[in-house]
Amino acid sequence: MTAARAVVLRIVVFLATLLGAIAFVGLLLVLAPGDPISLIPNGEELRPQLEAEWGLSRPLHERYLHYLSRILTLDLGTSLAYRPGQPVIDVIRGPALYSLGRVLAALSCAMAWGTALAWWTAERPSAPRILIQGISIVPIFLLAHATVTGLNEGAFALMTAGYIERPPWFALPDQPSALRTQLSILLLAVGSGSLSEVHAQVEEALVRIRRSAYVDAARARGAPLWPHIALNLLPPLASTLAERAAFLAGGIVIVEKVLLLNGAGSVLWEAALLRDYDLAMALALLAAAAVGLVRLASDAVRLAVDPRLRGAT
């Protein structure tokens, strides 16, 4: 299969993933107990009118097709309960950009740290490897809770003893904070195996590349080895990047709730609780699109760097 056909196939898979994500999230919201009308004062009295106005009385397939038709016109709908009457695009614009920045920073840190550690530990004794795995294996929600508790308890003890004044970040108040932003990036980059997974996959690829025939040939010629290693490391790095992107898109919800950050993850959590269908669907769609685009970029890099993939697809 040619490179062009391979790219087209991946775009088709990307679009199918978006359609599937919309259907799956929509089905979960509909099957969950309650609806936005039940959360409105006197909502039951207004139920017939609101069901007709919001389209809640339509069959599921009609609601799905209607939503798809609106997306094609870039209409993401109106918030029903989180910000009643406000266009969804206005509600999510700021939080989505805020969360996207943290996810990209965490992804970059995980890839950079994992690659650097793998370069150091590959084909060496396993003590550093065990340490990395021990730190990174802690689930992200537990790591976030322990970090917040440790910071607050430590600060309170120092304040009680008179060593420090009350820090601005104490108890992690619901206000913009550089510390909470940095913590969210660190937790996403390290927790729930993020760092250990990147480290293990890159280390395995490094060992394989260093033992390859073309590296042996370069070594025999006395040529620099790092250009050969770096170029052939790009495909596995791209694959690892795509794998971790999906995890971080989900992990941001947990981290933002624990650290009281007003990003897309927190908004999605509240939208699901309030059964704000259009808002929750829009955020799920954006998350699926972001992960899908990262995977498309990963496939493009792999196809460009490794000609064997173009022939094998």
Secondary structure, 3 states (H helix, E strand, C coil): CCHHHHHHHHHHHHHHHHHHHHHHHHHHHHHCCCCHHHHCCCHHHHHHHHHHHHCCCCCHHHHHHHHHHHHHCCCCCECCCCCCCCEHHHHHHHHHHHHHHHHHHHHHHHHHHHHHHHHHHCCCCCHHHHHHHHHHCCCHHHHHHHHHHHHHHHHHHHHHCCCCCCCCCCCCCCCCCHHHHHHHHHHHHHHHHHHHHHHHHHHHHHHHHHCCHHHHHHHHHCCCCHHHHHHHHHHHHHHHHHHHHHHHHHHHHHHHHHCCCCCHHHHHHHHHHCCCHHHHHHHHHHHHHHHHHHHHHHHHHHHHHCHHHHHHC
